[in-house]
Amino acid sequence: AMQQAVPVGAGAMAALIGLDLGTVNAVAAEAAEGAVCSAANDNGGGQVVVSGDKAAIERAVEIAKAKGAKRAVILPVSAPFHCALMAPAAEVMQAALAEVALNAPVVPVVANVTARPTSDTEEIRRNLVTQVTAMVRWRESIEWLAGAGVTRFVEVGAGKVLSGLAKRIAGGAETMTAGTPDDIEAITGKAAADEVGNV
């Protein structure tokens, strides 16, 4: 649904590095000129991604450079995720989730759209729909987790980008990645060793 929400080439995303969220919001507002252009990911460490109509994102890159961004680069993505252009995909998500029975999680889920934990299934359902068009509050989510005492973060999937961001935000945090069976074995071994050490 996300791939079909916006025609290929009509939208774009760009990483703006070296500007805080407030400055990026001002850049996006100036670049919009009646089109969609908004912060899509607050990744922390001075990295904010904008998303929207292609021409507006191209303007945002130039404005960000003029406002002192260390780097401003268009990202090679297939669609402008986490912005108002994804509204048709959010509608599809809402309809699909209406047909699904959700069980309360054993451990509360920190939603990137609220940067707060929840175990309420209806709130989780709403958050899943909202996150399609809303900014990912990654920095705030990691800050909340670190403030709650979390010291180890496990990134599930290929790559280590989120691990690097988490380490930068939550200084001193341990990060691990679970992208291969060997990674999973190492993580479970570490968890078992920690459990024995805590007995």
Steps between C-alpha positions, in 0.01 A plus 500: 500500500786739577656444160167578332413810707724730294597456132865403453714811473237735644635490855839498665684493831823673601734476796594835650807469722622758745169674569269453797134405467375857549720630220395213273133576568567860391685376189208270412243777548699734275558231236139380486356790296156338518632146450573231758837530672544395862738338744461123466771360729667665798795262517702692757857615480402789276349275233144573392334358188238696306236347276244627251451619144820466297534868406444609861762255626747627240433854625546382860845362414611838363346697788660266755842553343448876514407469870824318580423130461821294495338279238166495324441210266205344318452140616457209257154393618198373310245732662469801735433312823372651828328804349150609400545354150469155660137563607363244248733237648388593853139436395597155369688431825201608708265271306741206525555547874124519559487134393779388734469399864792642695626351825649721767879476486683333788743792502369853427575629150668839467330644193720718281203725432449589868843417648313345793421142607159340476344158548151613396405316180272777373774758549745271320251465214464881476876549519561254217266701278632838611864404445438461127461879465671629814861575585709221651609629840805274522714738706226551758419127509861407575529782754188370676634142506841611628329710766301193605825311556537308174871445434492242219332547161456222243447595136299236315570471128783566261728794566619697799368851434251503788760352736737783415229759557400342832862496618537868411180599681539276807870542566651189655220273383588156367360416157468168324360408160285199414529464125628143471455171689851547643400845631195353671711227657745760632216710643331208673838385635566849639153514655546156659841601638350819643219300661749264667705800616191656659405192705 
